Amino acid sequence: MGHPFLFLVNFCGLFGESVGNFAHHYPHVIYSWFVMVLLILLGTLAAKGIGMVPSKMQNLFEVIISGIEEFYVDITGEEGRWLFPVLATVFIYIAACNLIGLIPGFYPPTANLNTTLSCALVVVIFTHIIGVKYHGAKYIKHFLGPVWWLIPIIFFIEIIGHVARIMSLSIRLFGNMMGHELVLGILFMLAGGFLAPLPIMALGIFVAFVQAFVFFLLSVMYFTGAMEHAH
């Protein structure tokens, strides 16, 4: 709603009616692909010129990646370092999807529930993969509780809790980004191209990073919980 004219959607229309209709109905898919291609290109450029004397691009990526890694390892310890590429990818992808919506003519993929739900499913499913990897069949104890006669109740509550994780991750991110889009759309309709929307767009930068960080932090907590032994 904030961007009545979407550049990539209109560009896809040049490749035929079917492609144009797909882009019109699923702009979040088109812009998700755009973000992925953009991040791959930036990563390739940063890695291409890697050396003892870092370039500006290498410096930028090193600051971002090392900062995220130090924060992550402080929480999980060295044991969880092997999971860092997954979570760093999630954080950078979501942050990029959030930020791209601040550019006129671009749509944030995270303002669509399908995008946020897919990210949430990856995190929650991978959480259980980690649990099975670390504990094998004993991972089921995470769902049974400490007392045998409470197993039926605890198991049911745990299942609800894990389903709620998917809803929490996906709906929180979607709601915040869609809300920002709606506010921008209303302000643009009322103020047109004047400066009224600028404070909201500036606040959107803060919201974009905060929402990506919240998603990342919750994912870290879920992964850490899966690595721990059941009590």
TAFEN-V708170 format. One record per residue. RES is the residue in one letter. NEAR is the number of other ideal C-beta (glycine too) atoms within 10 Angstrom. D_CENTER is the distance of its C-alpha to the mean C-alpha in Angstrom with 2 decimals. Layout:
<<RES;NEAR;D_CENTER> <RES;NEAR;D_CENTER>>
//
This chain:
<<M;14;21.01> <G;25;20.54> <H;20;21.20> <P;10;24.17> <F;8;24.57> <L;18;21.74> <F;15;22.87> <L;16;21.20> <V;20;22.24> <N;13;25.75> <F;13;25.75> <C;19;24.98> <G;15;27.98> <L;8;30.20> <F;11;29.68> <G;10;31.27> <E;8;31.12> <S;9;29.08> <V;14;26.29> <G;16;26.50> <N;12;26.37> <F;17;23.29> <A;20;21.50> <H;14;22.89> <H;10;21.77> <Y;14;18.30> <P;21;17.13> <H;19;13.42> <V;15;14.32> <I;20;16.32> <Y;26;13.88> <S;23;11.13> <W;12;14.03> <F;18;14.98> <V;24;11.82> <M;14;12.11> <V;10;15.83> <L;12;15.56> <L;15;13.56> <I;10;16.05> <L;10;18.92> <L;15;18.07> <G;13;17.67> <T;9;20.92> <L;13;22.71> <A;20;21.82> <A;11;23.00> <K;10;26.02> <G;12;27.63> <I;12;26.97> <G;7;30.07> <M;4;31.82> <V;6;31.86> <P;14;28.23> <S;14;27.55> <K;9;25.56> <M;16;22.57> <Q;17;22.92> <N;11;23.31> <L;13;20.14> <F;19;18.03> <E;13;20.08> <V;10;19.53> <I;15;15.72> <I;15;15.63> <S;10;18.59> <G;10;17.37> <I;17;14.17> <E;15;16.47> <E;9;19.21> <F;13;17.20> <Y;23;15.79> <V;14;19.30> <D;8;20.95> <I;12;19.30> <T;18;19.60> <G;11;22.62> <E;7;23.55> <E;11;23.32> <G;18;19.55> <R;12;19.32> <W;10;19.11> <L;19;15.65> <F;17;14.33> <P;11;13.48> <V;15;11.05> <L;22;9.16> <A;16;9.71> <T;12;8.38> <V;20;4.94> <F;21;5.40> <I;20;7.32> <Y;20;5.70> <I;27;3.22> <A;21;6.58> <A;21;8.63> <C;30;7.75> <N;27;8.52> <L;19;11.50> <I;19;12.96> <G;24;13.88> <L;19;16.27> <I;12;18.38> <P;16;21.14> <G;12;21.12> <F;19;17.40> <Y;25;15.08> <P;29;11.39> <P;29;9.87> <T;34;7.60> <A;26;11.17> <N;22;11.93> <L;16;11.67> <N;13;11.84> <T;24;8.48> <T;28;6.74> <L;17;9.58> <S;13;9.27> <C;20;5.99> <A;25;8.00> <L;13;11.07> <V;15;10.24> <V;22;9.72> <V;18;12.77> <I;10;14.89> <F;18;14.46> <T;19;15.46> <H;14;18.69> <I;11;19.26> <I;20;19.28> <G;23;21.64> <V;13;23.97> <K;11;23.99> <Y;14;25.07> <H;17;27.36> <G;9;28.36> <A;7;30.01> <K;12;30.22> <Y;18;26.54> <I;13;27.89> <K;14;29.34> <H;18;25.99> <F;17;26.61> <L;15;30.35> <G;18;31.00> <P;10;33.93> <V;9;36.78> <W;8;37.77> <W;8;39.13> <L;12;35.86> <I;13;33.93> <P;10;33.89> <I;11;32.51> <I;16;30.01> <F;14;28.72> <F;11;28.21> <I;13;26.44> <E;14;24.11> <I;11;23.21> <I;9;22.50> <G;11;20.38> <H;15;18.17> <V;11;17.86> <A;10;17.06> <R;17;14.08> <I;16;12.54> <M;11;13.72> <S;16;12.67> <L;23;8.95> <S;23;8.96> <I;14;11.81> <R;16;11.09> <L;25;8.02> <F;20;10.07> <G;14;13.21> <N;20;12.54> <M;25;11.44> <M;19;14.22> <G;12;16.57> <H;24;16.20> <E;20;16.97> <L;13;19.93> <V;17;21.29> <L;20;21.18> <G;15;22.90> <I;14;25.57> <L;18;26.28> <F;19;26.63> <M;11;29.02> <L;10;31.01> <A;12;31.09> <G;9;30.61> <G;8;30.07> <F;10;31.29> <L;7;29.60> <A;12;28.67> <P;21;24.98> <L;11;24.54> <P;10;24.04> <I;17;21.25> <M;17;19.60> <A;11;20.10> <L;12;18.64> <G;23;15.60> <I;12;14.91> <F;9;15.06> <V;18;12.91> <A;24;10.12> <F;15;10.24> <V;13;11.03> <Q;23;8.22> <A;22;5.70> <F;15;8.64> <V;16;9.29> <F;27;6.30> <F;21;7.36> <L;15;10.89> <L;16;11.09> <S;25;9.95> <V;21;12.66> <M;14;15.06> <Y;19;14.78> <F;22;15.37> <T;18;18.16> <G;13;19.71> <A;21;19.94> <M;17;21.73> <E;11;24.20> <H;10;27.39> <A;15;27.96> <H;7;30.37>>
//
